[in-house]
Amino acid sequence: MPLNFLARPGVRERHLKRQYNNPLFAQTQRQFDQQRLSGARYMDEKEAAEFTDKFHILLAEVAKLKPNEGSEVLLDLKSRLDESYELCSGLSGDHTNEQQAINKLVQVIMRSISQSAQGDAEAIQNLHEEELARNTHFQLLSFPLVADLLRPRSPIAQDQLVATLLSESGEALQAAFSLFDREHQQLIYQQAEQLLQAKAKYSAQLSKAHEQLQLMAQLLASIND
């Protein structure tokens, strides 16, 4: 009987979903039962509940900020808000509201820091560059794959990285590919070629993976241009 996956699974269930009946993964990874899926879902739901509790505590700290709060305190809170955004991007369920709240709070904090830095051209430039980098980072996190890869304890093992990338959409692959330097990208491409050659007997099932391999080649070519 086929397994049923959630529409918005958490990181553990999401990775099981990638592997399920996927010939790019080893047989022991792509075949599992409902018990294993239920265990992963339970851990994902527990993590989401813990995040909600900690997030409410963080919001309470932000609400207690004084109008003339020091930059050190503001930067610490901003860092924790950024970490919360990254974490909730990979949680089960819909956390759009939390992400929007974090984004607004970070903007408020950055405006306060920017006002304190008026007259310091170098500091203003650094804040501007940080804002651009943060916006880019948040855009990448719209892809759950990116959030999964950036987790301190990612469920995606190193030997599963290539199979995972080949199993994703083109947009998600492109976003995840940008996380790696050029040398690592080339290594991923070479390993992807080797994996698809080794899985030649499944070629009829892996047309999407071959398209992703071509996309990797295009991404590498655009870097070299």
N, C-alpha and C positions, 0 to 999 in steps of 0.2 A: 504494500500500500504506500503510495507516494507521501512524502513528508510535506507538511504545510508550514511555510515560513511567513513571518509577519511582514506586513507591507513596509514598516519602518523598524527593522530589527536593530539590535545593538551590535557592538563590535564583534562579539563572539559568535552570535547567530549569523551575522552578515558573512563572516568568513566561512562558516560551515555551508552557507548558501552558495558561496563561490565554488566550493569544492564538490558539492553534491552532484554525483554522476558526471563529473567533469573529467574527461580523459587526460587533461593536462596535468592532473595531480595523480599521485600514487594511489593504487587501489585502496590501501588502508585509510587514505585521507578522503576519498570520494564516496566511500560506502560506510554509512553509519545508521544507527537506529533512532527512534523517537526519544529514547531515554537520554542519549547524548545531546540531542537537540533541546530537550526540555531543561537539561542541566545548564546549557549555555544560555538559554533564555532567562532562567532564574537568576544567574549571575549578572546578566545585563540589566534586568529589572532592579536588582538590588543596588547596582552601581548608580542607576538613574535616580533612585530614591535617595541615596546618600548624597548625590550631587545637589538635589533639590534642597536638602537640609543645610548643607554647607553654603549654598548660594544665598539662602535667606539670611544666614549669619553675616555673610559678606555685604549684602545690601544694608543690613542694620549698621555695619561699620561705616559704610559710605554716608548713610543718613546722619551720622553723628559728626561728620567733618565740620570743622570750624571755618568761617569765612576766610581767615588768614592762615590756614593750615600750611605747614612747611612743605617744601618740595619733596623732601625725603619720604614723608608719610604718603603724599600723593602718588609718588612714583611706585612705592610699594603696593599700594592699592591697585594702581593701573596694571602692574605686573600680574597681580593675582586675578584681576578681571580678564586679562588676556589669556591666562592659563585656563580660566573657567570657560571662556569662549571656545578654546581649542578642544577642551574636554567634552563639552556638551554637543559639539559638532558630530561626535561619533556615538552619542547615546541613543538608546531605543526611544521611539516616540518622536513627537514634534516639539522641538525646543526653539522655535522661531521667536517666541515672545522673550525668552531669556536672552537670546542672541541680540535682539533689538535693544533690550534694556542695557546689556553690557556695552553695546556700541555707543549708545547715548551717554552713558556714564563715563566712558573713556574719553569721549569728545569733550565733556564738561571738565574733566580733570586736565586734559591737555590744554584747553583754553586758559585755565587757571595758571598752569605752569608757564604757558606762553606769555601771559600778562606779566608774570614775575621776571621773565627774561627780556622784557622790552629794553632796547638799547644795546643788547649783546647780539650782534649780527651772527656770530658763529653759533651761538646757542639756538637762535631762531631757525637757522638753516638746518641744524641737527634735528630739531623738532619737526621741521617740515619733511625731512627725509625719513624720519621715523614714522610719520603719519602715512606717507606713501607706501612704505614697506608693510605697515600694519594692514592697510587696505588691501594690498595685494595678497597678504597672508590670509586674511579673512575670506577673500574671494576663492582662494584655493581650498579653503576648508568647507566650501559649499559642496565639495565632493567628499563623501564619506571615506573613500579610499585614502585620501590625503590624511584625514584625521586618524585613520587606522594605522597608517605608516608612521605617523609622528608620535604615537603613544609611547610612553616610556617602556611599557610591556606590550608591544604589539603582538596580536595573535598570528600575524603573518611572519612565519619563520623565514630565515634568510634563503633557505633552499626552496621556498614557495613563492618568492618574490616574482620571478619571471612568469610562472604560471598564473599568478594573480593578475599581473599587468596585462597579460594576453587575454584575460577573461573579462576585462572591463570595457566600458564604452570608450570611444575615441576621445571624447572630451575629458573623461576621468584619467585616461592614460596620459594625455598631454599634460594635465595638471600634475600628476604624480611624477612624470618624467622630469619635470622642472625642478624637483627636489634634489636631484642628483647632479654631480659635476659631470663634465664632458667625458672624462675617462670612465666613470662608472656607467654612464649612459651607453658608451660603446661596448662595455663588458655585458651589460644587460641585453643589448641587441645580439651580440654573438651567442650568448646563452639561449636566447629566444630562438634563434635559427637552429641551434643544436637540439633544443627541446622539440621543435616541430618536426625536425628530421627524424628524431627518435619515435615520434608519435605518428608516423606516416600512415599507419594502418587505420588511424582515426580521422584521416584527412576530410572525409565527408562531413564529420561533425565539427570540424575545426576551421571552417571557412572564415568565421569572424576572427579567429586568432591569427590567421594568415593576413587578414586586412590590418590587424594591429601591428604585425611585424612590418608591413609596408609603411605604416604611419611612423613607427620608430625610425625607419630609414629616412623618411622625409624630414623628421625632426632633427636628426643628426646632420643631414645635408644642409638644412637651413642654418645650423650653427656654424658649419664650415664655410658658408658663403660670406 
